[in-house]
């Protein structure tokens, strides 16, 4: 008997969804920073064994949309929920409901099995954990509740065991050697964006999109050219920094991470361009893959 299915990881920004996804995968697929809204796309990660295949969906954190980019991100979440055979609803230790209550109503109306993950329990004591379990068991119907620490790798194997028990009988959806549905270019663009999120403050990281113009995999080196798009000329100047110091630092950091991922030497060229108010323009969003 072979089991397979899609598992959606759902929750507010910054509850640890991408950290959990990477731990469940055993690979660093999703970028992780301390800033909210780090994940913008639906990223599939595939875990395959002889008798099962789990297709994880890391999704953007649930928010109330303020512009067209946010709406596109929430569309990714909706699509992922519709496909799901199992939902991992992830919370932290704050008792905070989903920022858009429509999603909470939706998952409570589904017949889809829900595993509620209480993350970051390494930050609280046992009495608080018990209180959280009681609280969420009254909020989410017919759910299994698992307290975990994704950062400390506590209870991760238990999540996988619970998921396998809930998967339907099915042949594999992807070839068994598949790691993700995303291209190498997408992974490169996300690594660059991660370094920007880490380095810059305030609105700058959220105004940035990264497009890989060329990816040439040669014998001993991968040669990459990528463009960083911002919304205003003033943001371009900040990204570049004085005499290009800031952009060079981003490139150096991104290149090191890429070399660890691709296991090859990387030559990375970064350029900065302005695409005025791109987050609010549907045609520009479509060009950037938000469709």
C-alpha positions in Angstrom: 0.0 0.0 0.0 1.4 3.4 -1.0 0.2 6.7 0.5 0.5 10.2 -0.9 -1.0 13.6 -0.3 -0.6 17.4 -0.1 0.0 19.0 3.3 -0.5 22.7 3.7 1.3 24.6 6.4 -1.0 27.5 7.5 -0.5 30.3 10.0 0.1 33.9 10.8 3.4 35.6 9.7 6.5 34.7 11.9 5.0 31.6 13.7 7.8 29.5 12.2 6.2 27.9 9.1 9.3 28.0 7.0 11.5 26.7 9.7 9.2 23.8 10.2 9.0 23.1 6.5 12.8 23.0 6.3 13.0 20.7 9.3 10.4 18.3 7.9 12.2 18.3 4.5 15.7 17.9 5.9 16.6 20.6 3.4 16.8 24.4 3.4 14.1 25.2 0.8 12.3 28.2 2.3 14.0 31.3 3.3 13.9 32.3 6.9 14.2 35.8 8.5 12.9 37.5 11.6 10.7 39.8 9.4 7.0 39.2 8.7 5.9 38.3 5.2 9.2 36.6 4.3 7.4 33.9 2.3 5.5 35.3 -0.7 4.8 32.2 -2.8 3.5 28.7 -2.3 6.6 26.6 -2.2 6.2 22.8 -2.5 8.7 20.5 -0.8 8.5 16.8 -1.6 9.5 14.0 0.9 9.5 10.5 -0.6 10.0 7.1 0.9 9.3 3.6 -0.5 5.7 3.5 0.8 4.7 7.2 1.0 5.1 10.7 -0.5 4.3 13.9 1.4 4.0 17.1 -0.7 4.4 20.0 1.8 3.1 23.5 0.9 4.9 26.4 2.7 2.5 29.3 2.3 2.7 33.1 3.0 1.6 34.1 6.5 -2.1 35.0 6.6 -2.6 38.8 6.5 -5.3 41.3 5.7 -4.3 42.5 2.2 -3.3 46.1 1.7 -2.3 46.0 -2.0 -2.3 43.7 -5.0 0.8 41.8 -3.9 -0.9 40.8 -0.6 -4.0 39.7 -2.5 -1.8 37.5 -4.8 -0.1 36.0 -1.7 -3.5 35.2 -0.1 -4.6 33.6 -3.3 -1.6 31.2 -3.0 -2.9 30.3 0.5 -6.4 29.7 -0.7 -5.3 27.4 -3.5 -3.1 25.5 -1.2 -6.0 24.9 1.2 -8.2 23.7 -1.6 -5.6 21.1 -2.6 -4.8 19.9 1.0 -5.3 16.3 2.2 -4.0 17.4 5.6 -3.7 20.9 7.1 -0.9 21.9 9.6 -2.3 24.9 11.3 0.6 26.5 13.1 0.5 28.9 16.0 3.0 30.1 18.5 2.5 30.7 22.3 0.6 34.0 22.0 -3.0 32.7 21.6 -3.3 34.9 18.5 -6.0 33.9 16.0 -5.4 34.1 12.2 -5.2 37.7 11.1 -7.9 37.1 8.5 -10.7 35.3 10.4 -12.2 34.0 7.1 -9.4 31.5 7.0 -10.2 30.2 10.5 -13.9 29.8 9.5 -12.8 28.1 6.3 -10.6 25.4 7.9 -13.3 24.7 10.6 -15.8 24.1 7.8 -13.5 21.7 6.0 -13.6 17.9 6.3 -9.8 18.0 5.8 -7.9 16.6 8.8 -6.2 19.3 10.8 -3.1 19.0 13.0 -2.7 22.0 15.2 1.0 22.8 15.8 1.9 24.9 18.8 5.4 26.2 18.1 8.1 27.8 20.2 7.2 25.9 23.4 10.9 26.2 24.3 10.0 29.8 25.4 7.3 28.8 27.9 6.8 26.4 30.9 4.7 23.3 31.0 1.7 25.0 32.7 1.5 27.5 29.8 1.7 24.6 27.3 -1.2 22.9 29.0 -3.2 26.2 28.9 -2.5 26.6 25.2 -3.7 23.1 24.4 -6.9 23.7 26.3 -7.4 27.1 24.5 -6.9 25.8 21.0 -8.9 22.6 21.5 -11.9 24.8 22.0 -11.1 27.0 18.9 -10.3 24.3 16.3 -12.7 21.4 16.0 -11.6 17.8 15.5 -7.9 18.4 15.6 -4.8 16.7 16.9 -2.7 19.2 18.9 1.1 18.8 19.0 3.4 21.2 21.0 6.7 21.6 19.2 9.9 23.7 18.9 10.9 23.8 15.2 14.0 25.7 16.2 15.1 23.1 18.7 13.9 20.2 16.5 11.5 19.0 19.3 8.6 16.7 18.2 9.3 17.1 14.5 9.3 13.3 13.9 6.0 13.0 15.7 4.4 15.5 13.1 5.6 13.3 10.2 4.1 10.2 11.9 0.8 11.9 12.4 0.7 13.1 8.7 1.5 9.6 7.4 -1.3 8.2 9.4 -3.7 10.6 7.7 -2.5 10.4 4.1 -4.9 8.7 1.6 -3.9 5.7 -0.4 -2.5 7.1 -3.6 0.4 6.7 -6.1 3.2 9.3 -5.9 2.4 12.7 -7.4 6.0 13.4 -8.3 9.1 11.3 -9.3 10.6 10.0 -6.1 13.8 12.0 -6.5 11.9 15.4 -6.7 12.8 17.9 -4.0 10.6 20.9 -5.0 8.5 22.2 -7.8 10.5 25.4 -7.8 13.2 26.0 -10.4 16.9 26.8 -9.7 16.2 30.4 -10.7 13.5 30.7 -8.1 15.8 29.4 -5.4 18.4 31.9 -6.4 16.0 34.8 -6.4 14.7 33.8 -2.9 18.3 33.6 -1.5 19.0 37.1 -2.8 15.8 38.3 -1.3 16.6 36.7 2.0 19.9 38.6 2.3 18.1 41.8 1.5 15.5 41.1 4.2 18.4 40.5 6.7 20.4 43.6 5.8 17.9 46.4 5.2 15.3 47.9 7.5 11.8 49.4 7.4 10.0 49.4 4.0 13.0 48.6 1.8 12.9 44.7 2.0 9.1 44.7 1.2 9.6 46.9 -1.8 12.0 44.5 -3.4 11.5 41.7 -6.0 14.4 39.7 -7.5 14.4 38.3 -11.1 17.1 35.9 -12.3 18.0 37.0 -15.9 20.4 34.1 -16.6 21.5 30.9 -14.9 24.4 29.1 -16.7 25.5 25.9 -15.2 29.1 25.2 -16.4 31.5 22.5 -15.5 33.0 24.0 -12.4 30.9 27.2 -11.9 27.4 28.5 -12.1 27.2 32.0 -13.6 24.2 34.0 -12.5 22.9 37.4 -13.4 20.0 38.8 -11.4 18.1 42.1 -11.1 16.8 43.6 -7.9 13.7 45.6 -8.5 12.6 48.4 -6.2 9.7 50.9 -6.3 11.5 54.2 -6.1 14.8 55.8 -7.1 15.5 56.6 -3.4 15.2 52.9 -2.6 17.7 52.0 -5.4 20.3 54.3 -3.8 19.8 52.6 -0.4 20.1 49.1 -1.9 23.3 50.1 -3.7 24.9 51.9 -0.7 27.8 54.3 -0.9 30.2 53.2 -3.7 28.2 50.0 -4.0 29.3 48.7 -0.6 25.8 47.5 0.4 25.0 45.6 -2.8 28.4 44.0 -2.7 27.8 42.7 0.8 24.4 41.3 -0.3 26.1 39.6 -3.2 28.9 38.1 -1.1 26.4 36.7 1.5 24.0 35.3 -1.2 26.9 33.7 -3.1 28.0 31.8 0.0 24.5 30.4 0.6 24.1 29.4 -3.0 27.4 27.6 -3.0 26.2 25.6 0.0 23.0 24.8 -1.7 24.2 24.0 -5.2 27.6 22.5 -4.1 29.4 24.5 -6.8 31.3 27.7 -7.2 29.0 30.6 -7.9 29.6 33.8 -9.9 26.8 36.2 -9.1 26.2 39.6 -10.9 23.5 41.8 -9.2 21.8 44.8 -10.8 19.3 47.3 -9.4 16.4 48.7 -11.3 13.2 50.7 -10.5 9.8 49.3 -11.3 7.5 52.1 -10.0 4.8 50.9 -7.5 5.1 47.3 -8.8 3.3 45.9 -5.7 0.1 47.6 -6.8 0.3 46.8 -10.6 -1.3 43.5 -11.7 0.6 43.4 -15.0 3.9 43.8 -13.2 3.0 41.2 -10.6 2.1 38.8 -13.3 5.6 39.3 -14.9 7.1 38.6 -11.4 5.2 35.3 -11.2 2.3 36.3 -8.9 -0.5 34.8 -10.9 
